[in-house]
Each structure stands twice: as C-alpha cells, then as structure tokens.
C-alpha cells in the first residue's frame, strides 16, 4: 500500500520542518499529533494582548471523530494590529528638589500646587523674594560689573529680555546695559537696587514649575531643602515589560481611557528603566504627554488605562490561534474542514487580537478549517 504524500511544514521562524501527511488519507488509530488550541494562553494587559503558547498537549486522535460535532473557522483576509493595554497614572512627573543658597530665614513659602513662572517669586528670605528664572546652568557666582563672560550671564540677560527689560546685545558679556536692566527689575520687584545678582538671589530651573511639596519651614533656615517642584503639564506614566519596548518608542502615539468614557491621545516623551517588584526584572518607565493640553487640564491625578499599538500587517490571511496544529513531526499546519482529513502547511506571521497571520501553498481566503474552540 502506498504511503500518503507529504509536505514540509514551516515553523514560526520560517524554516521547513519534517514532512507530514497532507493528502486525504485517514489518520491511523495509533497516529498522534500535537494539538494547539485549548491550551493557548491569551495574555491581557501585562503582556498587552500578545498571544503566547504556554504548552502543547499531546492528544491522541479518535478514529471516529469525524462523526462528532466540530468547531470551525474560516481563513479570512483582514488587517492585523498588535495591541497592548497597560495600567498607568496621570500626574505631573517626578518632583525635583530645590535647595536654598542664601543665608537667612524663610519668611514666605508657596502652597503646594502653585505655578511659578519666569521671574515669579519661588520663596522669600528675610522678606526678600527669591525669583525663578529659566535656563540650564545654575547660578554658581555673583553677576555684576567686571565679571567675566560666561553662559550664566547669557541666561540672566535672556530672562531679563523675556521679562521686558532692555539688556542691549544678547550675548554672554556683562555690560553697563546689563546692570541697568538688573536695577530696573530689582526696583519693580521691590528689591535693593544693587545692579548685581548674588548667588541665592534667583533659582535657575528648566521651565515654569508647579510646587509639588514644601520641605522648608517658615522661620527655618533658608539654606538647604526648601521645595520640590514638577513641570506644569500633566503626564502619563506607565511601566511596561522590556519585551514591550517596541510599543513605546519616543514619539509613538497611545490612547488613554479617561473617566466618563472619554479618550485622549498622548505622545511618548521618554523611556527609562525602573526596577520590578523583585528588583531583578527591570521594567520600562514610560512617560507620555497629552497632545491636547485642554483635555489634560480637566483630569485629576489617578489611575488610567493606556493603549499602545505596535506592528501592523494589512490585507493578510489569518485564522484563530486555536486552529493551529503543531504536529509531532514538527512544523505548523491547519486542518481543512471539508470532509476527509486534509492538512495544509502554514508559515506563521503576526499574532494579534487572537488571530495569527498564515501563508502557504494552497491556502486561500474562505477555506474552512477546524478550530479547537
């Protein structure tokens, strides 16, 4: 008696596996196969809906199974998109400490939640305000007549100019016009008109800030921790597994489910590293900003669900994951539900939404296949 014809099955990597029957021959009583279906684990949220094979169960084929009811599905042409959903929080990001450098007594402190803009009062020492200016170089020396040129001079002049004071040429050199601009600003701020800025008179921060916490005490020393501040815009923070890095690259878009059934779009701003609960499995610390600041303004801090999208495959053939067969001889296939047992070798592509992209010889749209569920 002649043996059934064989076809090489392609595995997930695309490599051909050992040959296995594809013809209409009946399966022998003692023939067994590895059935992939009822033992599929669908991981939601923590792995983002990506389908993973948890184990393969060896199931003997019943020789009279043809007479039993069977669940079927069709090979469909569709678009597949990887999606994951993760728990996140809305807030203002990690606070940064602000330390006072002027000797004296703290005589005024802001309330938590206060927004301080360029030139605004951050706190007061001996009844004199300490202002916030914007830049990337902290004050490390006094700035006045005779000081050498430097980036700190340029930062001071840019801030005075932004506040409406004429500083002359916007460069890193301290000129007489710089001193006059300082005096005009000091007069408007009810400060002694010295024409110079000493260390501790201003605090340089990267942008406008929101006071997150007051760490100093009225009547206490002004040298040391005074405040903790954050940015003024609300952010979304999410922790993902390292394997999900492709979903949250800087610049990637995501959707946030908001209270009341609303949704908002965010853009990934940064991706860092955070330790897992056991400190052995690092996590990705993802920070995203709201595309529409007006929407973010009405959101209270708290938990939200963030939905990311990953790889996409358009106009491909797909079947439910439960229809896949991993045969004992190796390779993957599907069983056609057209009467006699007939197997089609398949090559696997993208997994998404409980479906898997399949391709292979003889595989066409509309073919009905056996499914495990």
SERO-4910 file (N, C-alpha, C, O; in steps of 0.05 Angstrom, whole numbers):
BEGIN
 pado doro    nc1    nc2    nc3   cac1   cac2   cac3    cc1    cc2    cc3    oc1    oc2    oc3
  Unk    A     17    -24      0      0      0      0     18     25      0     37     26     15
  Unk    A     11     44    -17     28     68    -18     23     86      5      1     86     16
  Unk    A     44    101     13     42    120     36     30    146     26     33    153      2
  Unk    A     17    161     44      6    187     36     28    206     28     50    204     37
  Unk    A     21    225     10     40    245      3     47    263     26     31    264     45
  Unk    A     70    276     26     79    292     49     86    320     39     93    324     16
  Unk    A     83    339     57     90    367     51    106    378     75     99    373     98
  Unk    A    128    393     70    144    404     91    129    427    104    120    445     89
  Unk    A    126    428    130    112    449    144    132    470    153    154    464    161
  Unk    A    125    495    152    142    517    160    135    524    188    112    527    195
  Unk    A    155    528    205    151    536    233    150    566    235    151    580    215
  Unk    A    149    576    261    147    605    265    171    620    254    168    643    247
  Unk    A    194    607    252    218    621    242    219    620    212    237    633    200
  Unk    A    201    606    199    201    605    170    216    580    160    214    575    136
  Unk    A    230    566    177    245    542    169    227    519    164    207    516    179
  Unk    A    232    503    144    216    480    138    220    458    159    243    453    167
  Unk    A    199    446    168    200    424    187    199    397    173    198    397    149
  Unk    A    198    376    188    196    349    176    170    347    161    151    361    167
  Unk    A    170    328    141    146    324    125    124    311    141    130    296    160
  Unk    A     99    316    134     76    303    147     54    301    127     54    315    107
  Unk    A     34    283    131     14    277    111     -3    302    106    -11    316    124
  Unk    A     -9    306     80    -27    327     72    -50    316     55    -69    331     49
  Unk    A    -49    291     47    -69    280     29    -94    273     44    -95    277     69
  Unk    A   -114    262     32   -139    255     45   -139    229     60   -160    220     68
  Unk    A   -116    217     63   -115    191     77   -125    193    105   -121    213    118
  Unk    A   -139    172    114   -149    171    141   -125    170    160   -104    158    154
  Unk    A   -129    181    184   -108    180    204   -109    153    217   -130    144    225
  Unk    A    -85    140    220    -84    114    233    -92    117    262    -89    138    275
  Unk    A   -102     93    273   -110     93    301    -88    102    320    -94    118    338
  Unk    A    -63     93    315    -42    100    335    -28    125    328     -9    134    342
  Unk    A    -36    139    306    -23    164    299    -31    186    319    -55    188    326
  Unk    A    -13    201    328    -18    222    347     -8    249    336     10    249    319
  Unk    A    -19    270    345    -10    296    337    -10    315    361    -22    309    382
  Unk    A      4    336    358      5    357    379    -16    378    372    -14    391    351
  Unk    A    -36    381    388    -58    398    382    -54    425    397    -52    425    421
  Unk    A    -54    447    382    -51    473    393    -77    487    392    -87    493    370
  Unk    A    -90    493    414   -116    505    413   -126    511    441   -124    533    450
  Unk    A   -137    490    454   -148    494    480   -127    501    501   -134    509    523
  Unk    A   -101    498    494    -80    504    513    -66    529    506    -44    534    515
  Unk    A    -79    547    491    -67    573    485    -72    592    508    -95    593    518
  Unk    A    -52    607    517    -56    627    537    -57    654    524    -38    662    510
  Unk    A    -78    669    528    -80    696    518    -74    715    541    -88    716    561
  Unk    A    -52    730    539    -43    747    560    -54    775    555    -48    787    534
  Unk    A    -69    786    574    -81    812    571    -69    831    591    -62    824    613
  Unk    A    -65    856    582    -54    878    598    -24    874    604     -8    889    594
  Unk    A    -17    854    620     10    852    629     29    846    605     51    856    605
  Unk    A     19    831    585     36    827    561     22    839    537     31    834    514
  Unk    A      1    855    542    -10    871    521    -26    856    500    -28    864    477
  Unk    A    -39    834    508    -56    821    489    -41    804    469    -53    793    450
  Unk    A    -14    802    472      1    786    453     -4    757    460     -2    749    483
  Unk    A     -9    740    440    -15    712    445     10    697    448     29    700    433
  Unk    A     11    680    469     35    665    474     27    636    478      5    630    488
  Unk    A     44    617    469     39    589    472     50    580    499     74    581    503
  Unk    A     32    572    517     42    564    544     52    535    544     71    529    558
  Unk    A     39    518    529     47    490    528     33    476    505     14    487    494
  Unk    A     43    453    498     30    437    477     20    411    490     35    398    505
  Unk    A     -4    404    486    -16    380    498    -17    358    477    -29    362    455
  Unk    A     -7    335    483     -7    313    464    -34    299    466    -40    288    487
  Unk    A    -50    300    444    -77    289    445    -80    267    424    -76    273    400
  Unk    A    -86    242    431    -90    221    411   -115    227    394   -135    236    405
  Unk    A   -113    222    368   -135    226    350   -155    203    352   -148    180    350
  Unk    A   -181    210    356   -202    190    357   -209    181    329   -216    198    313
  Unk    A   -207    155    322   -212    147    295   -241    152    286   -245    152    261
  Unk    A   -260    156    304   -288    161    296   -295    190    300   -319    197    302
  Unk    A   -275    208    303   -280    236    309   -296    250    288   -309    270    293
  Unk    A   -295    239    263   -309    253    241   -339    256    246   -352    275    236
  Unk    A   -351    238    262   -379    239    267   -387    257    289   -411    263    293
  Unk    A   -367    267    304   -373    285    327   -374    314    317   -361    321    297
  Unk    A   -390    331    331   -391    360    323   -364    373    325   -349    367    344
  Unk    A   -357    390    306   -331    403    307   -335    433    304   -353    443    290
  Unk    A   -318    448    318   -318    477    315   -301    485    292   -279    474    289
  Unk    A   -310    502    275   -295    510    251   -292    540    250   -307    555    263
  Unk    A   -274    549    233   -269    577    228   -261    579    199   -256    559    186
  Unk    A   -260    604    188   -251    607    161   -225    622    159   -219    638    177
  Unk    A   -211    617    138   -187    633    132   -197    660    121   -208    661     99
  Unk    A   -192    681    136   -203    708    129   -180    726    120   -158    724    130
  Unk    A   -187    745    103   -168    766     95   -174    791    112   -197    800    111
  Unk    A   -155    801    126   -160    822    145   -135    838    150   -113    832    140
  Unk    A   -137    859    166   -114    875    176   -109    867    205   -128    865    221
  Unk    A    -84    863    211    -76    855    239    -59    877    251    -41    888    238
  Unk    A    -65    884    276    -50    905    290    -44    894    318    -63    886    333
  Unk    A    -19    895    326    -12    887    353    -22    909    372    -18    933    367
  Unk    A    -34    901    394    -44    920    414    -37    910    442    -38    886    447
  Unk    A    -31    929    459    -28    922    488    -42    944    504    -44    967    495
  Unk    A    -51    937    527    -63    956    546    -49    953    572    -44    931    582
  Unk    A    -42    976    584    -27    975    609    -39    996    629    -50   1016    620
  Unk    A    -36    990    654    -45   1009    675    -24   1031    678      0   1026    679
  Unk    A    -34   1056    679    -16   1079    683    -28   1098    703    -49   1094    714
  Unk    A    -14   1120    707    -23   1141    726    -20   1168    713     -1   1173    698
  Unk    A    -39   1186    719    -37   1214    710    -26   1230    733    -35   1228    756
  Unk    A     -7   1247    727      5   1264    748     23   1285    735     19   1292    712
  Unk    A     42   1295    750     60   1316    740     89   1307    737    106   1323    734
  Unk    A     93   1281    740    121   1272    737    135   1272    764    124   1280    785
  Unk    A    160   1262    763    176   1261    788    184   1289    797    194   1305    781
  Unk    A    180   1295    822    188   1322    832    218   1325    835    232   1305    840
  Unk    A    228   1349    831    256   1355    834    260   1373    858    245   1392    861
  Unk    A    280   1369    875    284   1386    898    296   1413    891    311   1415    872
  Unk    A    289   1433    906    301   1460    904    313   1467    930    300   1467    951
  Unk    A    339   1473    930    354   1479    955    360   1509    955    367   1521    935
  Unk    A    356   1521    979    362   1550    982    392   1553    987    405   1537    999
  Unk    A    402   1576    976    431   1581    978    437   1609    991    460   1616    994
  Unk    A    416   1623    997    420   1649   1010    417   1646   1040    398   1634   1050
  Unk    A    437   1656   1055    435   1655   1084    412   1672   1094    407   1694   1083
  Unk    A    398   1663   1114    376   1678   1125    353   1660   1134    356   1636   1137
  Unk    A    330   1673   1139    306   1659   1149    284   1658   1128    279   1678   1115
  Unk    A    272   1635   1126    249   1633   1107    225   1648   1118    215   1642   1140
  Unk    A    216   1668   1103    194   1685   1112    169   1682   1096    148   1693   1103
  Unk    A    170   1668   1073    146   1663   1057    151   1638   1040    173   1634   1029
  Unk    A    131   1621   1039    132   1596   1024    106   1593   1008     85   1599   1019
  Unk    A    107   1582    984     83   1579    968     67   1554    977     78   1537    991
  Unk    A     42   1553    969     26   1529    975     32   1507    954     39   1514    931
  Unk    A     30   1482    961     32   1461    941     11   1465    919    -12   1472    924
  Unk    A     19   1461    894      1   1466    871      5   1493    858     -5   1498    836
  Unk    A     20   1511    871     25   1537    860     42   1535    835     62   1521    835
  Unk    A     35   1549    814     51   1550    790     68   1576    790     58   1598    794
  Unk    A     94   1572    787    113   1595    787    124   1598    759    136   1579    748
  Unk    A    120   1622    747    130   1627    720    156   1643    722    165   1652    743
  Unk    A    168   1647    699    193   1662    697    191   1689    711    172   1704    706
  Unk    A    210   1694    729    210   1720    743    193   1720    768    192   1740    782
  Unk    A    177   1698    772    159   1698    795    173   1690    821    196   1681    821
  Unk    A    159   1696    843    171   1690    870    168   1660    876    147   1649    875
  Unk    A    191   1648    882    192   1620    889    189   1617    919    175   1599    928
  Unk    A    203   1633    935    200   1635    964    214   1661    972    225   1675    955
  Unk    A    213   1667    998    225   1692   1007    244   1687   1030    239   1669   1047
  Unk    A    266   1702   1031    286   1700   1052    289   1728   1064    295   1747   1049
  Unk    A    285   1730   1090    288   1756   1104    270   1777   1090    279   1800   1086
  Unk    A    246   1769   1082    226   1786   1070    234   1796   1042    224   1816   1032
  Unk    A    254   1783   1029    262   1789   1002    257   1765    984    265   1743    991
  Unk    A    244   1769    962    236   1746    945    261   1734    932    280   1748    925
  Unk    A    259   1708    928    278   1693    911    263   1685    886    243   1670    887
  Unk    A    272   1696    863    257   1692    838    266   1667    823    289   1658    827
  Unk    A    249   1657    806    255   1635    788    261   1646    760    245   1661    749
  Unk    A    284   1638    749    289   1645    721    294   1618    706    300   1598    719
  Unk    A    292   1619    680    293   1595    664    321   1592    650    330   1611    638
  Unk    A    332   1569    652    358   1563    639    368   1536    646    354   1520    659
  Unk    A    392   1529    636    403   1503    641    430   1504    655    443   1483    658
  Unk    A    437   1527    665    462   1530    681    455   1543    708    446   1566    708
  Unk    A    460   1529    730    453   1541    756    471   1565    763    493   1568    752
  Unk    A    461   1582    781    477   1604    790    500   1594    807    496   1582    828
  Unk    A    524   1599    799    547   1590    814    566   1612    822    587   1607    835
  Unk    A    559   1638    815    576   1661    823    558   1686    822    537   1685    810
  Unk    A    568   1707    834    554   1732    832    559   1745    805    580   1743    793
  Unk    A    538   1758    794    540   1770    768    536   1800    771    516   1810    780
  Unk    A    557   1815    763    557   1844    766    579   1856    749    592   1841    734
  Unk    A    583   1882    750    604   1895    734    631   1881    739    639   1876    762
  Unk    A    646   1877    717    673   1865    719    673   1835    718    695   1823    716
  Unk    A    650   1821    719    650   1792    718    658   1783    689    650   1796    670
  Unk    A    672   1761    688    680   1751    661    655   1740    647    635   1732    659
  Unk    A    658   1739    620    636   1728    604    631   1699    610    650   1684    618
  Unk    A    606   1690    607    600   1662    613    571   1656    606    555   1674    602
  Unk    A    564   1630    605    536   1622    599    516   1632    619    493   1636    612
  Unk    A    525   1636    644    506   1645    665    498   1674    659    475   1682    665
  Unk    A    516   1690    648    510   1718    641    489   1718    619    470   1733    619
  Unk    A    493   1701    599    474   1699    577    446   1691    586    426   1702    577
  Unk    A    445   1672    605    419   1663    616    405   1686    630    381   1691    626
  Unk    A    420   1701    646    408   1724    660    397   1744    641    375   1755    644
  Unk    A    413   1751    620    405   1771    601    380   1762    585    362   1778    579
  Unk    A    379   1736    578    356   1726    563    331   1728    580    309   1734    570
  Unk    A    333   1722    606    310   1724    624    301   1753    627    277   1758    627
  Unk    A    319   1771    631    312   1799    634    299   1809    608    279   1824    609
  Unk    A    309   1801    586    298   1809    560    269   1798    557    251   1812    548
  Unk    A    265   1772    565    238   1760    563    219   1774    582    194   1773    577
  Unk    A    229   1786    604    211   1800    623    206   1829    614    192   1843    628
  Unk    A    218   1837    592    213   1864    581    234   1885    587    228   1908    584
  Unk    A    257   1877    596    278   1896    602    299   1897    580    307   1876    570
  Unk    A    309   1920    574    329   1924    553    356   1918    563    367   1933    581
  Unk    A    369   1897    553    395   1889    562    416   1894    541    440   1887    545
  Unk    A    408   1907    519    427   1911    497    432   1885    482    412   1871    476
  Unk    A    456   1879    475    463   1856    459    459   1830    476    468   1828    498
  Unk    A    445   1811    464    441   1785    478    465   1767    474    465   1750    456
  Unk    A    485   1771    490    509   1754    489    517   1747    518    503   1753    537
  Unk    A    540   1735    521    549   1726    547    567   1746    562    580   1739    581
  Unk    A    567   1771    553    584   1792    565    567   1810    583    545   1820    574
  Unk    A    576   1815    607    562   1833    626    570   1862    619    594   1869    623
  Unk    A    551   1878    610    557   1906    603    541   1925    621    526   1916    638
  Unk    A    546   1951    617    532   1971    633    502   1969    629    487   1973    648
  Unk    A    494   1962    605    465   1959    599    453   1936    615    429   1936    622
  Unk    A    470   1916    621    460   1893    636    455   1901    665    434   1894    677
  Unk    A    473   1917    676    470   1927    703    445   1945    706    430   1943    726
  Unk    A    440   1962    685    417   1979    687    391   1963    685    371   1970    699
  Unk    A    391   1942    669    367   1925    667    362   1911    694    339   1908    702
  Unk    A    383   1902    707    380   1889    733    368   1909    753    350   1901    768
  Unk    A    377   1933    754    366   1953    772    337   1958    768    321   1961    786
  Unk    A    329   1960    742    300   1964    736    283   1941    746    261   1944    756
  Unk    A    294   1916    741    279   1893    751    278   1892    781    257   1886    793
  Unk    A    300   1900    795    300   1900    824    280   1921    835    267   1916    855
  Unk    A    279   1943    822    260   1964    831    231   1954    828    215   1958    846
  Unk    A    225   1941    806    198   1931    801    191   1909    821    168   1905    828
  Unk    A    212   1894    830    207   1871    848    210   1880    877    209   1862    895
  Unk    A    214   1905    882    217   1916    910    241   1903    924    239   1895    947
  Unk    A    263   1902    909    288   1892    920    309   1914    920    306   1934    905
  Unk    A    329   1912    936    351   1932    936    363   1935    908    369   1915    896
  Unk    A    366   1960    899    375   1964    871    406   1964    871    418   1986    872
  Unk    A    417   1941    870    447   1938    871    459   1936    843    483   1942    840
  Unk    A    443   1928    823    454   1925    796    470   1899    793    484   1896    773
  Unk    A    468   1881    812    482   1855    810    464   1834    822    445   1839    837
  Unk    A    469   1809    814    454   1786    824    474   1768    839    493   1758    827
  Unk    A    468   1764    864    486   1746    880    475   1718    880    451   1713    874
  Unk    A    492   1699    887    484   1671    889    462   1668    910    465   1678    932
  Unk    A    440   1656    903    418   1653    921    396   1674    916    374   1671    927
  Unk    A    401   1695    900    381   1715    894    360   1703    875    336   1711    876
  Unk    A    368   1685    857    350   1673    838    356   1643    838    377   1634    846
  Unk    A    336   1628    828    340   1599    824    335   1593    795    314   1601    784
  Unk    A    354   1580    782    351   1573    754    339   1545    751    349   1526    761
  Unk    A    316   1544    736    302   1518    731    297   1516    701    297   1536    687
  Unk    A    292   1492    692    290   1488    662    265   1500    650    265   1506    626
  Unk    A    244   1505    665    219   1516    654    201   1525    677    209   1522    701
  Unk    A    178   1536    671    159   1542    692    153   1517    708    154   1495    698
  Unk    A    148   1521    734    145   1497    752    119   1499    768    107   1520    771
  Unk    A    112   1476    778     90   1473    797    101   1463    823    116   1444    824
  Unk    A     94   1476    845    104   1467    871     90   1442    879     65   1441    882
  Unk    A    105   1421    882     94   1395    889     93   1391    920     74   1380    931
  Unk    A    114   1400    933    116   1396    962    133   1419    974    153   1427    962
  Unk    A    126   1428    997    142   1447   1012    157   1432   1034    145   1421   1052
  Unk    A    183   1433   1032    200   1418   1051    213   1436   1072    221   1426   1093
  Unk    A    214   1462   1066    224   1480   1086    202   1489   1105    179   1483   1101
  Unk    A    210   1504   1126    190   1513   1146    194   1543   1150    216   1553   1151
  Unk    A    171   1557   1153    173   1585   1159    188   1589   1185    183   1575   1205
  Unk    A    207   1608   1185    223   1613   1208    248   1595   1209    265   1599   1226
  Unk    A    250   1577   1190    273   1559   1189    295   1571   1172    292   1592   1159
  Unk    A    317   1557   1170    340   1566   1154    333   1564   1125    319   1546   1116
  Unk    A    342   1584   1110    338   1585   1081    359   1570   1066    357   1567   1041
  Unk    A    379   1559   1079    400   1544   1066    394   1514   1070    393   1504   1092
  Unk    A    388   1501   1048    381   1473   1048    355   1468   1033    345   1486   1020
  Unk    A    344   1444   1035    319   1438   1021    296   1457   1028    291   1462   1051
  Unk    A    283   1468   1007    261   1487   1011    236   1476    998    214   1476   1010
  Unk    A    238   1467    973    215   1459    958    221   1434    941    244   1427    938
  Unk    A    200   1422    931    202   1402    910    183   1410    888    160   1416    894
  Unk    A    192   1411    863    176   1422    841    174   1402    818    191   1384    815
  Unk    A    153   1405    802    150   1389    778    144   1408    754    143   1432    758
  Unk    A    141   1397    731    132   1412    708    103   1420    712     90   1409    730
  Unk    A     92   1438    695     65   1447    699     45   1430    683     21   1432    688
  Unk    A     54   1414    664     36   1398    648     32   1370    659     51   1358    670
  Unk    A      7   1360    657      2   1333    667     14   1313    648     15   1316    624
  Unk    A     24   1291    660     38   1270    645     24   1244    652      9   1241    671
  Unk    A     29   1224    634     20   1197    640     45   1180    643     63   1180    626
  Unk    A     46   1164    664     68   1146    669     59   1118    669     38   1111    681
  Unk    A     74   1101    655     67   1072    651     92   1056    654    113   1064    646
  Unk    A     89   1032    667    110   1013    667    104    990    649     82    978    650
  Unk    A    123    983    631    119    961    613    142    941    616    163    947    628
  Unk    A    138    916    607    159    897    606    180    904    585    173    918    565
  Unk    A    204    896    589    225    901    569    218    891    542    224    903    521
  Unk    A    204    868    541    196    856    515    176    874    500    171    869    476
  Unk    A    164    894    513    145    911    500    156    938    492    141    957    486
  Unk    A    182    940    491    196    965    484    186    976    457    184   1000    453
  Unk    A    181    958    438    174    967    411    147    982    410    142    996    391
  Unk    A    130    979    431    105    993    432    108   1022    441     90   1038    436
  Unk    A    129   1029    454    131   1055    468    157   1069    462    171   1077    481
  Unk    A    164   1071    437    188   1087    430    181   1117    431    159   1125    426
  Unk    A    201   1134    437    196   1163    438    183   1172    412    192   1166    390
  Unk    A    162   1188    415    147   1197    391    123   1180    384    106   1189    369
  Unk    A    121   1156    395     99   1138    390     73   1149    402     74   1162    423
  Unk    A     50   1144    390     25   1153    400     11   1131    416     16   1107    411
  Unk    A     -5   1138    435    -21   1119    450    -47   1133    458    -49   1157    458
  Unk    A    -67   1116    465    -93   1126    473    -97   1122    503    -89   1100    513
  Unk    A   -108   1141    517   -113   1139    546   -143   1139    551   -157   1157    542
  Unk    A   -152   1118    565   -181   1117    572   -185   1134    597   -173   1129    618
  Unk    A   -202   1154    595   -206   1173    616   -232   1167    631   -249   1154    620
  Unk    A   -235   1178    655   -261   1175    669   -284   1186    652   -280   1206    638
  Unk    A   -307   1174    654   -330   1183    640   -332   1174    611   -349   1184    596
  Unk    A   -315   1154    604   -316   1143    577   -302   1159    556   -303   1153    532
  Unk    A   -287   1180    564   -272   1196    545   -246   1183    539   -236   1165    553
  Unk    A   -233   1193    517   -207   1183    510   -190   1206    501   -200   1226    491
  Unk    A   -164   1204    505   -145   1225    497   -121   1212    484   -114   1189    490
  Unk    A   -107   1227    467    -83   1218    454    -59   1229    468    -58   1253    475
  Unk    A    -39   1212    473    -14   1221    485     10   1213    467      7   1195    450
  Unk    A     32   1226    471     56   1221    456     78   1213    475     83   1226    495
  Unk    A     92   1191    470    113   1181    487    136   1202    487    147   1208    466
  Unk    A    143   1212    510    164   1232    513    191   1220    520    212   1228    510
  Unk    A    190   1200    537    215   1188    546    210   1159    555    189   1152    563
  Unk    A    232   1143    553    231   1115    561    256   1110    578    278   1112    568
  Unk    A    251   1104    604    274   1099    621    272   1070    632    258   1054    622
  Unk    A    286   1066    654    286   1039    666    278   1042    695    287   1059    710
  Unk    A    260   1024    703    251   1022    731    254    994    740    249    975    725
  Unk    A    261    989    765    263    962    776    236    950    780    217    964    788
  Unk    A    234    924    775    209    909    781    206    905    810    223    914    826
  Unk    A    185    892    818    179    888    846    200    871    860    206    875    884
  Unk    A    213    853    845    234    837    858    261    848    853    281    835    860
  Unk    A    263    871    840    288    885    834    307    868    816    330    875    814
  Unk    A    296    847    804    313    831    787    304    832    758    319    826    739
  Unk    A    279    840    754    268    842    727    263    872    721    242    882    729
  Unk    A    281    885    706    277    913    701    252    918    684    245    902    667
  Unk    A    239    941    690    216    949    675    222    975    659    242    988    665
  Unk    A    206    980    640    209   1005    625    191   1026    638    167   1022    641
  Unk    A    202   1049    645    187   1071    656    181   1090    633    199   1105    624
  Unk    A    156   1090    624    148   1106    601    133   1131    610    115   1129    626
  Unk    A    141   1154    600    128   1179    606    117   1190    580    131   1192    559
  Unk    A     91   1198    580     78   1209    556     64   1235    563     55   1239    585
  Unk    A     63   1252    543     50   1278    547     24   1279    531     21   1266    510
  Unk    A      4   1294    541    -22   1297    527    -18   1315    502     -6   1336    504
  Unk    A    -30   1306    480    -29   1322    456    -46   1347    458    -40   1368    447
  Unk    A    -68   1345    473    -86   1367    477    -85   1376    506    -96   1362    524
  Unk    A    -71   1398    512    -68   1407    539    -95   1413    552    -98   1411    576
  Unk    A   -114   1422    536   -140   1429    547   -154   1405    559   -167   1407    579
  Unk    A   -152   1382    545   -163   1357    555   -150   1349    581   -163   1341    600
  Unk    A   -124   1352    582   -109   1344    606   -115   1361    629   -114   1352    652
  Unk    A   -122   1386    624   -127   1405    646   -151   1397    664   -152   1405    687
  Unk    A   -169   1381    653   -193   1373    669   -190   1346    681   -210   1335    691
  Unk    A   -166   1335    681   -163   1308    691   -150   1309    719   -129   1321    722
  Unk    A   -162   1296    738   -150   1293    764   -128   1272    763   -130   1253    747
  Unk    A   -109   1274    781    -88   1254    782   -101   1227    791   -119   1227    808
  Unk    A    -91   1206    780   -102   1180    787    -96   1159    766    -82   1165    746
  Unk    A   -107   1135    769   -101   1113    751   -117   1115    725   -140   1125    724
  Unk    A   -104   1106    703   -117   1106    677   -108   1081    662    -88   1068    670
  Unk    A   -121   1074    640   -112   1053    623   -100   1065    597   -113   1082    585
  Unk    A    -77   1056    590    -63   1066    566    -61   1044    546    -53   1022    552
  Unk    A    -69   1050    521    -69   1031    500    -49   1038    478    -50   1059    466
  Unk    A    -30   1019    474     -9   1023    454    -15   1005    430    -27    984    433
  Unk    A     -6   1013    406     -6    996    383     22    991    373     40   1008    376
  Unk    A     26    968    362     53    960    353     54    955    323     45    971    307
  Unk    A     64    931    316     67    924    288     39    921    275     20    915    288
  Unk    A     39    926    249     14    924    233     19    909    207     39    913    194
  Unk    A      0    892    200      1    878    175    -27    881    161    -47    872    172
  Unk    A    -27    893    138    -52    898    124    -57    876    102    -38    866     90
  Unk    A    -83    870     99    -92    852     77    -77    825     77    -65    818     57
  Unk    A    -78    812    100    -64    786    102    -85    764    109   -107    771    118
  Unk    A    -78    739    104    -95    717    111    -90    710    141    -67    709    149
  Unk    A   -112    705    156   -109    699    184   -130    678    193   -151    676    181
  Unk    A   -122    664    214   -141    644    226   -139    648    256   -119    659    266
  Unk    A   -159    639    271   -157    639    300   -133    623    309   -127    602    297
  Unk    A   -120    631    330    -97    617    340   -104    588    347    -88    570    344
  Unk    A   -130    583    356   -138    556    363   -139    537    340   -141    513    343
  Unk    A   -137    548    315   -137    530    292   -110    519    285   -108    501    268
  Unk    A    -89    529    298    -62    519    291    -57    491    302    -67    484    324
  Unk    A    -43    476    287    -34    449    295     -4    448    295      9    456    275
  Unk    A      8    439    317     36    434    318     40    404    317     35    391    337
  Unk    A     48    392    295     49    364    291     73    351    305     93    365    309
  Unk    A     70    326    311     92    311    324    117    312    307    139    314    318
  Unk    A    114    311    281    137    311    263    151    338    261    173    340    250
  Unk    A    138    359    272    149    386    271    135    403    251    122    392    232
  Unk    A    136    429    254    123    447    236     94    452    244     83    439    262
  Unk    A     82    472    231     54    480    238     36    476    214     45    478    191
  Unk    A     11    471    219     -8    468    198    -36    473    208    -40    479    232
  Unk    A    -55    472    190    -84    474    196    -98    451    183    -89    441    162
  Unk    A   -121    443    195   -136    421    184   -160    432    169   -177    446    181
  Unk    A   -163    426    143   -185    435    128   -210    419    136   -209    395    140
  Unk    A   -233    434    139   -258    421    148   -276    416    124   -298    426    123
  Unk    A   -266    399    106   -281    394     81   -286    364     78   -287    354     56
  Unk    A   -290    350    100   -296    322     99   -273    305    108   -268    301    132
  Unk    A   -258    294     89   -234    278     96   -213    296    109   -211    320    104
  Unk    A   -197    283    126   -176    298    140   -155    307    119   -144    290    105
  Unk    A   -150    333    118   -131    344    100   -116    366    114   -129    384    126
  Unk    A    -90    366    113    -74    386    127    -60    404    107    -50    395     86
  Unk    A    -58    429    114    -44    449     98    -21    461    114    -25    470    137
  Unk    A      3    459    103     26    471    116     23    502    117     15    513     97
  Unk    A     30    514    139     28    543    141     53    555    153     67    543    169
  Unk    A     59    579    144     80    595    156     67    617    173     49    630    164
  Unk    A     76    620    198     64    639    216     76    667    214    100    670    210
  Unk    A     59    687    216     68    715    216     60    729    242     67    719    263
  Unk    A     46    751    240     39    768    263     17    755    279     -3    746    268
  Unk    A     19    756    305     -2    748    324    -15    774    334     -2    792    343
  Unk    A    -42    776    333    -56    799    343    -85    793    346    -98    780    329
  Unk    A    -97    803    368   -126    801    373   -136    772    371   -158    768    361
  Unk    A   -121    752    380   -130    725    379   -127    712    352   -135    689    349
  Unk    A   -116    726    332   -112    715    305    -82    713    300    -66    725    313
  Unk    A    -76    697    279    -48    694    271    -47    696    240    -64    683    227
  Unk    A    -29    710    230    -24    712    201    -13    686    191      6    675    203
  Unk    A    -25    675    170    -15    650    159    -12    652    129    -25    668    115
  Unk    A      7    637    118     11    636     89     22    608     82     33    594    100
  Unk    A     18    600     57     28    574     49     14    565     24     -6    576     16
  Unk    A     25    545     11     15    534    -14    -13    523    -10    -19    509      9
  Unk    A    -32    530    -28    -59    520    -27    -77    534     -8   -100    527     -5
  Unk    A    -66    554      6    -82    569     26    -96    592     13    -82    610      3
  Unk    A   -122    593     14   -137    615      2   -158    625     21   -166    612     40
  Unk    A   -168    649     15   -188    662     31   -214    645     30   -222    636      8
  Unk    A   -228    642     52   -253    628     53   -251    598     59   -272    586     64
  Unk    A   -227    587     60   -224    558     66   -233    555     95   -225    569    113
  Unk    A   -250    535    100   -260    529    127   -241    509    140   -234    489    129
  Unk    A   -233    516    165   -214    499    179   -225    491    207   -243    504    217
  Unk    A   -214    470    218   -221    460    244   -208    478    265   -184    484    263
  Unk    A   -223    485    286   -213    502    308   -218    488    334   -238    474    337
  Unk    A   -200    492    353   -203    479    379   -224    493    396   -231    482    417
  Unk    A   -233    516    389   -252    530    405   -264    553    391   -281    567    402
***
